[in-house]
């Protein structure tokens, strides 16, 4: 039974999929549930498009940025784990769009305690069991991975990453991300280990992770996780364990929206490709969103002139494998990391019996003097220096115009595209204004990268031939001389 009782503080606006098992069973053992997914902030619509394309259902974008919801039947659960744009997955137990919190902290915490026994847990737990059989058994998490050294960074500002977590709670304490609430909103995320009810060991161990955003709450995430978790423990008679847990119950609170769920992923799916991390390694899910933005076509030549660890071209070579990717960087350590990451993926594919070859090559070069023939590249997609962990904002004022000009030279006039990520928005806007004869800005996606507000800019190459616009001349560089050397350059 679902043990549902009326609560005067709750407006029941839950999704239909949160109802009891008798209502959700579509026939036999197949159940319809709602799955929630955390996605890179700004790419919610991209993730919804992928869900529609690959699973055939419509996804709803949450008011809380960085989250989507979509219905699935349990016979298609395995397809959810194949999505490339999602970081973490969870099955929804219940959702309240307008939860009425009590005025006092004590009353609110009592309400949360009472809520635990009223939720329709049955379907979500069935999905959790099925999900466990789909995943390879990896054993318990070791101390919440707390002793495991994290990579240098998953974003451009390690300090921001350390101080903020992803918009949504992770199924692993080490899952990194960012918060994207308004500056006036208070956000804190914590995992609270509640006290054990009985000394004897229980078969199922659990923890409650609370993620809270909003400035009008009388309670903290710690208090909500503690009291709600204690009630969950009492209701199920599970054993609380913060590090070696079997089930992670998620309590997501965004202003007056409350979602209770059960995690389906142990760690963020964005780590899937990279084994050798650099100081500014991008999340694979963000790379996928950038790639979808430029819509790669068969036989396209796609260039990443500042590849870092190769996260973007690697994601492209795996998911959009009918194109060819060239990854380059001026830093030899970055090139070595890219080569190592490519070898890691190739070995992994070979071990699984798949074709190990990838349509990708790696070069060390000067990004302002690329050894690429003029008008030979279809798409340029790269993560530009923010001027924080890499480069400097002062240098960006010279670097951005120079590299935009060189990108314009190698791009195909009239059809070439560029997808560029940067947090140095002022410098980039100035550089684009100076390159008006070569590039036209089509679209901007605002994203959150390690707590930094950045832009993903989609540019279209104008039809102007390189060497025939005022933008071709910049300080002491000689574009005419470079054009004369085109015949001897590598394509």
Backbone torsions as a table, in degrees:
resi	resn	phi	psi	omega
1	UNK	NA	159.4	-178.1
2	UNK	-91.3	-11.7	177.4
3	UNK	56.0	43.8	-179.5
4	UNK	-84.6	126.9	175.2
5	UNK	-132.3	150.3	-176.2
6	UNK	-72.2	138.8	177.2
7	UNK	-125.8	122.7	-176.2
8	UNK	-63.4	-18.0	-177.4
9	UNK	-90.1	-3.1	-173.6
10	UNK	-115.7	129.7	169.1
11	UNK	-96.5	115.3	-173.3
12	UNK	-79.6	94.1	176.4
13	UNK	-120.9	34.8	-177.1
14	UNK	-69.2	157.2	177.3
15	UNK	-67.4	153.5	179.4
16	UNK	-57.5	-31.1	-176.8
17	UNK	-69.1	-9.5	-179.6
18	UNK	-90.9	7.8	-178.6
19	UNK	-79.9	-175.6	-174.3
20	UNK	-71.6	166.7	-176.7
21	UNK	-60.3	-38.7	-177.5
22	UNK	-60.9	-31.0	-178.2
23	UNK	-84.2	-26.2	-170.4
24	UNK	-95.2	-19.4	-177.2
25	UNK	-70.2	121.3	-177.5
26	UNK	-93.0	-2.0	178.8
27	UNK	143.2	127.5	-178.0
28	UNK	63.9	-134.4	-179.3
29	UNK	-96.3	5.7	-179.4
30	UNK	-81.4	126.3	-177.1
31	UNK	-120.8	143.7	173.9
32	UNK	-99.0	126.2	-179.8
33	UNK	-134.9	169.8	173.7
34	UNK	-104.3	128.7	177.1
35	UNK	-106.5	135.1	174.4
36	UNK	-104.3	149.1	179.7
37	UNK	-138.6	137.4	170.9
38	UNK	-88.8	138.0	-177.4
39	UNK	-135.5	160.7	176.6
40	UNK	-58.1	129.7	-179.2
41	UNK	-56.7	129.7	-178.3
42	UNK	102.8	-22.8	-178.8
43	UNK	-109.0	29.5	177.9
44	UNK	-62.7	-42.5	-179.4
45	UNK	-67.1	-35.5	176.6
46	UNK	-62.8	-43.5	178.7
47	UNK	-64.3	-40.2	178.4
48	UNK	-63.5	-38.1	177.3
49	UNK	-63.8	-40.4	179.8
50	UNK	-66.4	-40.2	177.6
51	UNK	-60.5	-44.3	178.9
52	UNK	-63.2	-41.2	-176.9
53	UNK	-69.7	-41.9	-171.4
54	UNK	-98.8	-26.5	-179.0
55	UNK	-111.9	-22.4	175.1
56	UNK	84.0	21.9	178.1
57	UNK	-126.5	158.6	178.5
58	UNK	-86.3	132.0	178.2
59	UNK	-99.5	144.3	177.6
60	UNK	-103.1	130.8	179.7
61	UNK	-88.6	126.3	-176.8
62	UNK	-72.6	154.4	172.7
63	UNK	-64.3	-29.9	175.6
64	UNK	-80.4	111.9	-173.3
65	UNK	-58.4	148.2	178.1
66	UNK	87.1	20.6	-177.6
67	UNK	-147.6	136.9	174.0
68	UNK	-130.7	159.0	177.6
69	UNK	-131.0	143.3	176.2
70	UNK	-154.2	149.2	-179.8
71	UNK	-85.3	144.4	173.2
72	UNK	-141.7	160.0	168.4
73	UNK	-98.7	149.7	-171.5
74	UNK	-64.0	-19.5	177.8
75	UNK	-73.4	-10.0	178.3
76	UNK	-111.6	15.1	-176.3
77	UNK	-61.3	-36.0	-178.0
78	UNK	-62.8	-29.0	-179.3
79	UNK	-67.6	-27.9	-178.5
80	UNK	-63.7	-36.0	-178.9
81	UNK	-74.3	-8.8	178.7
82	UNK	-92.4	-4.5	179.0
83	UNK	-65.6	139.8	-175.6
84	UNK	-97.4	-13.4	-173.0
85	UNK	-100.5	0.4	-175.3
86	UNK	-108.5	142.9	178.6
87	UNK	-88.1	-54.8	-178.3
88	UNK	-133.6	153.3	-177.8
89	UNK	-124.4	145.7	174.1
90	UNK	-150.5	152.0	176.2
91	UNK	-96.5	134.7	-176.3
92	UNK	-79.8	126.8	172.5
93	UNK	-84.5	-49.1	179.6
94	UNK	-159.3	147.5	178.3
95	UNK	-131.4	134.3	176.1
96	UNK	-120.8	114.1	-178.9
97	UNK	-73.7	-29.6	-178.3
98	UNK	-136.7	75.5	178.6
99	UNK	-79.7	127.8	-177.9
100	UNK	-92.5	100.9	178.5
101	UNK	-76.0	142.8	176.3
102	UNK	-69.5	160.4	-177.2
103	UNK	-70.2	-39.3	-177.7
104	UNK	-93.4	152.2	179.5
105	UNK	-64.2	-40.4	-177.4
106	UNK	-61.8	-45.2	-179.7
107	UNK	-66.3	-38.8	179.8
108	UNK	-63.5	-44.0	-179.4
109	UNK	-67.4	-33.9	175.3
110	UNK	-65.1	-41.4	177.7
111	UNK	-60.0	-41.7	179.7
112	UNK	-66.0	-36.5	177.1
113	UNK	-63.9	-43.9	-179.0
114	UNK	-69.6	-27.2	-177.9
115	UNK	-64.6	-33.7	-173.9
116	UNK	-56.6	-39.4	-176.9
117	UNK	-83.2	-6.5	-176.1
118	UNK	-102.4	-4.3	-174.5
119	UNK	-83.6	147.3	177.4
120	UNK	-82.3	82.6	-174.2
121	UNK	-76.1	-21.0	-165.6
122	UNK	-54.8	-53.1	-176.2
123	UNK	-64.8	-43.3	-178.2
124	UNK	-62.2	-39.3	179.0
125	UNK	-69.3	-34.4	175.7
126	UNK	-64.3	-41.1	178.3
127	UNK	-66.3	-39.9	177.9
128	UNK	-60.2	-42.8	178.9
129	UNK	-63.6	-45.3	179.4
130	UNK	-63.6	-41.0	-179.7
131	UNK	-62.3	-35.5	-179.9
132	UNK	-65.1	-33.5	179.0
133	UNK	-75.3	-22.3	179.8
134	UNK	-79.7	-27.3	-176.6
135	UNK	-88.6	150.2	173.5
136	UNK	-70.0	139.2	-179.0
137	UNK	-72.3	118.1	-177.8
138	UNK	-110.0	4.6	-178.7
139	UNK	76.7	-179.4	-180.0
140	UNK	-70.4	154.0	172.6
141	UNK	-68.8	138.9	-177.2
142	UNK	-87.8	103.0	176.7
143	UNK	55.3	34.7	-178.2
144	UNK	63.8	22.0	-176.8
145	UNK	59.7	16.7	-175.9
146	UNK	-66.0	-31.3	-179.3
147	UNK	-85.0	-4.5	-177.6
148	UNK	-84.9	121.6	-179.7
149	UNK	-64.6	129.5	-178.8
150	UNK	-81.2	156.6	178.3
151	UNK	-58.8	164.0	-176.7
152	UNK	-48.8	-44.8	177.2
153	UNK	-173.3	151.1	171.3
154	UNK	-101.2	1.8	-175.9
155	UNK	-150.5	-166.4	-173.6
156	UNK	-91.2	-11.2	-177.6
157	UNK	-135.5	100.6	-174.7
158	UNK	-63.5	-33.6	-179.8
159	UNK	-63.1	-42.1	179.6
160	UNK	-65.6	-36.9	179.6
161	UNK	-65.2	-41.2	-177.6
162	UNK	-65.6	-31.8	-174.5
163	UNK	-91.4	-15.8	-176.7
164	UNK	-133.6	146.8	176.5
165	UNK	-106.7	175.5	-176.8
166	UNK	-64.5	160.8	-178.2
167	UNK	-53.3	-31.7	-178.0
168	UNK	-118.8	154.5	-179.5
169	UNK	-66.3	143.8	-179.5
170	UNK	-94.2	157.4	174.9
171	UNK	-82.4	-3.0	177.1
172	UNK	-137.5	137.4	-177.2
173	UNK	-60.8	-21.0	-178.0
174	UNK	-90.1	-6.0	-179.9
175	UNK	-62.9	123.4	-173.5
176	UNK	-101.1	159.8	178.5
177	UNK	179.9	-144.2	-174.4
178	UNK	-154.3	161.7	177.4
179	UNK	-107.9	142.3	-174.8
180	UNK	-134.6	41.4	178.4
181	UNK	-90.0	167.2	178.5
182	UNK	-62.4	151.2	-178.0
183	UNK	-57.9	-28.0	-178.3
184	UNK	-81.5	-12.3	-177.5
185	UNK	-83.8	146.8	176.8
186	UNK	-96.9	129.3	-179.2
187	UNK	-129.3	128.9	169.7
188	UNK	-148.0	143.4	-176.7
189	UNK	-126.8	131.6	177.7
190	UNK	-152.0	157.2	176.0
191	UNK	-113.1	123.9	-174.1
192	UNK	-113.2	125.3	176.4
193	UNK	-90.4	113.9	-178.8
194	UNK	-81.4	160.8	-177.7
195	UNK	-70.9	148.6	179.7
196	UNK	-72.8	140.9	-178.7
197	UNK	-80.8	-35.9	-177.6
198	UNK	-136.3	150.4	-176.5
199	UNK	-71.9	-28.1	-175.5
200	UNK	-72.7	150.3	-176.5
201	UNK	-69.2	142.6	177.7
202	UNK	-108.6	155.0	-179.8
203	UNK	-68.5	-43.1	-177.4
204	UNK	-103.9	127.6	175.3
205	UNK	-108.0	147.2	-175.9
206	UNK	-146.9	167.2	168.5
207	UNK	-146.3	160.1	176.4
208	UNK	-113.5	128.6	175.4
209	UNK	-111.6	124.3	-179.7
210	UNK	-110.9	128.5	173.6
211	UNK	-118.2	125.0	-173.2
212	UNK	-130.8	134.4	176.3
213	UNK	-135.9	131.7	-178.6
214	UNK	142.7	154.8	-176.4
215	UNK	-111.6	11.7	-176.8
216	UNK	-119.3	20.7	179.3
217	UNK	-95.2	139.7	-178.9
218	UNK	-88.6	-1.4	-174.3
219	UNK	-126.8	164.7	177.1
220	UNK	-101.1	166.1	176.2
221	UNK	-61.5	-38.0	179.9
222	UNK	-59.0	-47.5	-177.9
223	UNK	-67.0	-39.9	-179.7
224	UNK	-65.5	-43.9	179.4
225	UNK	-64.6	-40.1	-178.8
226	UNK	-63.5	-50.9	-174.7
227	UNK	-75.0	-41.8	177.6
228	UNK	-66.1	-41.8	179.1
229	UNK	-63.2	-38.8	177.7
230	UNK	-62.0	-38.2	179.1
231	UNK	-70.5	-37.8	176.2
232	UNK	-62.0	-42.9	179.4
233	UNK	-61.8	-43.2	179.9
234	UNK	-66.6	-37.2	-177.1
235	UNK	-69.8	-43.7	-175.7
236	UNK	-97.6	-16.8	-174.6
237	UNK	62.3	39.0	173.7
238	UNK	-83.9	168.3	176.9
239	UNK	-103.2	131.5	-180.0
240	UNK	-82.7	132.3	177.5
241	UNK	-152.3	118.8	-172.9
242	UNK	-76.7	-22.5	-173.9
243	UNK	-112.4	-42.6	-177.7
244	UNK	-106.4	57.4	-175.5
245	UNK	-92.4	151.6	174.7
246	UNK	-92.2	-38.1	-177.4
247	UNK	-123.2	134.1	172.3
248	UNK	-112.5	116.1	177.3
249	UNK	-90.6	129.4	-177.0
250	UNK	-105.1	128.9	175.0
251	UNK	-117.6	99.9	-176.6
252	UNK	-103.1	121.3	-178.1
253	UNK	-123.5	118.5	177.7
254	UNK	-127.7	103.6	-172.6
255	UNK	55.9	-113.9	179.2
256	UNK	-107.1	16.8	174.1
257	UNK	-98.4	129.3	-179.4
258	UNK	-125.5	128.6	177.5
259	UNK	-128.0	127.2	174.6
260	UNK	-107.7	131.4	-178.4
261	UNK	-146.3	176.3	175.3
262	UNK	-125.3	127.7	-175.7
263	UNK	-66.0	140.7	176.7
264	UNK	-111.4	-8.0	177.8
265	UNK	-121.1	139.5	179.8
266	UNK	-83.0	-33.0	176.2
267	UNK	-143.9	159.6	-175.5
268	UNK	-59.4	138.3	-179.3
269	UNK	-73.1	-7.5	-177.2
270	UNK	-73.0	-8.9	-178.9
271	UNK	-88.1	8.5	-164.5
272	UNK	-64.1	-28.8	-171.1
273	UNK	-106.0	-26.2	-167.3
274	UNK	-98.0	126.3	174.3
275	UNK	-111.8	-25.4	178.4
276	UNK	-115.4	103.7	-174.0
277	UNK	-88.9	149.4	174.5
278	UNK	-113.8	-175.6	-178.1
279	UNK	-69.3	-18.8	-177.2
280	UNK	-135.6	42.3	-178.5
281	UNK	-67.3	128.1	178.4
282	UNK	-82.0	150.5	173.9
283	UNK	-67.0	139.4	179.9
284	UNK	-61.4	-32.1	179.7
285	UNK	-69.1	-35.7	175.6
286	UNK	-69.0	-39.0	176.3
287	UNK	-59.7	-42.1	-180.0
288	UNK	-62.7	-41.8	178.3
289	UNK	-61.8	-40.2	178.2
290	UNK	-66.1	-39.0	179.1
291	UNK	-65.7	-43.1	179.2
292	UNK	-63.5	-28.9	-179.0
293	UNK	-63.8	-32.6	-178.6
294	UNK	-97.9	-1.2	173.4
295	UNK	49.0	69.8	179.8
296	UNK	-60.4	139.6	178.8
297	UNK	-113.4	161.8	178.8
298	UNK	-57.2	136.6	177.8
299	UNK	74.3	5.1	175.8
300	UNK	-64.6	141.1	170.3
301	UNK	-94.9	118.1	-174.5
302	UNK	-117.4	127.4	-172.2
303	UNK	-117.9	132.8	169.2
304	UNK	-118.5	99.0	-174.5
305	UNK	-77.6	-12.3	177.3
306	UNK	-131.3	68.7	-164.4
307	UNK	-76.1	-20.1	-179.3
308	UNK	62.6	-109.2	177.6
309	UNK	-98.5	3.7	178.0
310	UNK	83.3	18.2	-175.2
311	UNK	-61.1	-41.9	-177.5
312	UNK	-69.7	-55.2	-179.7
313	UNK	-63.8	-30.8	177.6
314	UNK	-65.3	-46.2	177.9
315	UNK	-61.2	-40.1	179.1
316	UNK	-66.2	-43.9	-178.2
317	UNK	-64.1	-29.4	179.7
318	UNK	-81.8	-44.8	-173.0
319	UNK	-92.0	-38.3	179.7
320	UNK	-115.5	67.4	-167.5
321	UNK	-79.7	0.4	177.2
322	UNK	-88.0	-1.5	174.6
323	UNK	-102.7	168.2	177.2
324	UNK	-116.9	136.9	-171.2
325	UNK	-117.2	135.4	175.0
326	UNK	-118.5	118.8	-178.9
327	UNK	-109.9	126.5	-179.7
328	UNK	-141.4	158.9	178.4
329	UNK	-159.4	155.8	178.4
330	UNK	-86.2	-9.2	-178.3
331	UNK	-98.6	123.7	-176.7
332	UNK	-66.2	-31.8	177.7
333	UNK	-66.8	-37.8	177.7
334	UNK	-64.3	-42.7	179.0
335	UNK	-62.3	-42.0	179.0
336	UNK	-63.6	-40.5	177.4
337	UNK	-62.3	-42.8	179.5
338	UNK	-61.2	-46.1	178.9
339	UNK	-60.2	-43.7	-179.8
340	UNK	-64.2	-39.7	178.8
341	UNK	-66.7	-38.4	176.8
342	UNK	-63.3	-45.2	179.2
343	UNK	-62.4	-37.2	179.0
344	UNK	-62.3	-45.7	179.4
345	UNK	-66.0	-41.4	-179.8
346	UNK	-63.2	-41.3	178.2
347	UNK	-66.1	-41.3	179.4
348	UNK	-62.2	-41.2	178.9
349	UNK	-67.9	-38.9	179.3
350	UNK	-65.7	-38.8	179.0
351	UNK	-63.9	-28.8	179.0
352	UNK	-87.8	-0.2	179.5
353	UNK	84.8	9.7	179.1
354	UNK	-90.9	164.6	174.8
355	UNK	-63.5	124.4	-172.2
356	UNK	-85.9	-16.6	-177.0
357	UNK	-67.5	143.6	177.1
358	UNK	-127.1	140.1	179.6
359	UNK	-78.5	68.9	-174.2
360	UNK	-150.0	144.1	175.3
361	UNK	-137.3	157.6	-173.7
362	UNK	-127.5	138.1	-177.0
363	UNK	-139.4	146.1	170.2
364	UNK	-100.1	131.1	-174.7
365	UNK	-158.0	175.8	171.5
366	UNK	-96.4	117.4	-172.2
367	UNK	-66.7	-16.5	176.8
368	UNK	-91.4	-3.5	176.7
369	UNK	-141.3	68.0	-174.4
370	UNK	-72.6	137.7	176.1
371	UNK	-80.5	53.7	-176.7
372	UNK	-125.8	138.4	-178.8
373	UNK	-66.2	143.4	178.1
374	UNK	-57.5	137.0	175.3
375	UNK	60.4	39.3	-177.0
376	UNK	-116.4	-6.1	-174.4
377	UNK	-109.4	136.3	-179.5
378	UNK	-85.7	-42.2	-175.2
379	UNK	-138.4	135.5	170.8
380	UNK	-116.3	127.6	-178.4
381	UNK	-140.1	121.9	-174.4
382	UNK	-156.8	161.4	175.2
383	UNK	-101.7	107.5	-175.7
384	UNK	-81.1	155.6	179.3
385	UNK	-60.0	131.9	178.3
386	UNK	-79.9	-19.8	-174.6
387	UNK	86.5	16.6	178.4
388	UNK	-112.3	-85.1	177.9
389	UNK	-75.4	-26.4	178.2
390	UNK	-122.8	132.2	178.0
391	UNK	69.1	-158.9	177.1
392	UNK	-150.2	154.3	179.8
393	UNK	-63.2	-33.2	179.2
394	UNK	-64.5	-43.6	179.5
395	UNK	-68.7	-28.1	-178.9
396	UNK	-60.8	-29.5	-177.8
397	UNK	-64.9	-27.3	174.1
398	UNK	-93.4	-37.6	-175.4
399	UNK	-66.3	-47.1	-173.8
400	UNK	-59.6	-49.7	178.3
401	UNK	-61.7	-37.9	-178.4
402	UNK	-65.1	-45.6	-177.2
403	UNK	-74.8	-32.1	175.5
404	UNK	-64.0	-36.7	178.5
405	UNK	-67.7	-43.8	179.9
406	UNK	-67.7	-36.4	175.4
407	UNK	-62.5	-39.4	178.8
408	UNK	-65.1	-35.4	-179.4
409	UNK	-63.2	-45.7	-174.9
410	UNK	-82.3	-15.5	-178.5
411	UNK	-79.3	152.7	178.4
412	UNK	-75.2	122.8	179.0
413	UNK	-60.5	134.7	176.1
414	UNK	87.1	-25.9	-177.7
415	UNK	-128.0	-17.7	-178.7
416	UNK	-64.7	147.3	179.7
417	UNK	-130.5	156.0	174.9
418	UNK	-137.9	136.1	174.2
419	UNK	-120.5	111.3	-171.5
420	UNK	-123.3	131.2	179.2
421	UNK	-106.0	128.9	174.4
422	UNK	-157.0	151.1	174.9
423	UNK	-100.4	-12.5	178.9
424	UNK	-84.2	71.6	-169.8
425	UNK	-67.0	-39.2	-177.7
426	UNK	-64.3	-45.6	179.6
427	UNK	-64.9	-41.1	-178.8
428	UNK	-66.1	-42.5	179.6
429	UNK	-60.4	-40.5	178.8
430	UNK	-65.9	-41.9	-179.6
431	UNK	-64.5	-40.6	179.5
432	UNK	-65.7	-39.2	179.9
433	UNK	-63.3	-31.9	178.2
434	UNK	-78.4	-15.7	-178.7
435	UNK	-106.7	24.9	-174.7
436	UNK	-57.8	-27.6	179.6
437	UNK	-78.9	-12.7	-176.6
438	UNK	-113.6	-32.2	-176.6
439	UNK	-129.3	144.6	174.2
440	UNK	-126.4	126.0	-179.3
441	UNK	-78.0	125.0	-178.5
442	UNK	-98.9	-39.2	-170.2
443	UNK	-160.1	150.0	176.1
444	UNK	-131.2	131.0	174.3
445	UNK	-111.6	121.0	180.0
446	UNK	-87.9	124.4	-173.7
447	UNK	-126.6	165.5	176.3
448	UNK	-112.6	116.6	-177.9
449	UNK	-119.6	103.6	179.7
450	UNK	60.2	34.3	-178.9
451	UNK	86.2	-0.6	179.3
452	UNK	-102.2	136.5	178.7
453	UNK	-83.4	109.8	-174.9
454	UNK	-123.0	168.6	179.1
455	UNK	-122.2	139.6	169.6
456	UNK	-105.0	112.9	-173.0
457	UNK	-103.0	126.2	174.3
458	UNK	-98.4	117.0	-179.0
459	UNK	-113.1	150.0	176.4
460	UNK	-119.4	132.2	179.0
461	UNK	-71.9	129.8	177.4
462	UNK	-70.3	170.9	-179.5
463	UNK	-80.5	-1.9	-177.9
464	UNK	-67.2	134.2	176.9
465	UNK	-74.9	138.8	-179.9
466	UNK	-66.2	134.8	-177.2
467	UNK	101.8	-3.2	-177.2
468	UNK	-123.7	15.7	177.9
469	UNK	-127.4	153.7	179.3
470	UNK	-58.6	-27.0	-177.5
471	UNK	-68.2	-13.9	-176.9
472	UNK	-71.4	-21.7	-177.1
473	UNK	-100.2	124.9	-178.8
474	UNK	-144.5	115.2	180.0
475	UNK	49.6	-123.9	-171.8
476	UNK	-95.0	-1.5	-178.2
477	UNK	-69.5	145.1	-179.7
478	UNK	-114.1	90.4	-177.1
479	UNK	-64.8	-30.5	-179.1
480	UNK	-66.1	-43.1	178.1
481	UNK	-62.0	-40.3	179.4
482	UNK	-63.0	-38.9	-177.6
483	UNK	-65.7	-32.3	179.3
484	UNK	-69.2	-21.1	-179.3
485	UNK	-89.7	-1.7	-173.8
486	UNK	-55.7	-36.3	-174.7
487	UNK	-64.9	-24.6	-178.7
488	UNK	-97.1	-3.0	-178.1
489	UNK	-82.8	155.8	177.3
490	UNK	-77.3	144.4	174.9
491	UNK	-94.0	NA	NA
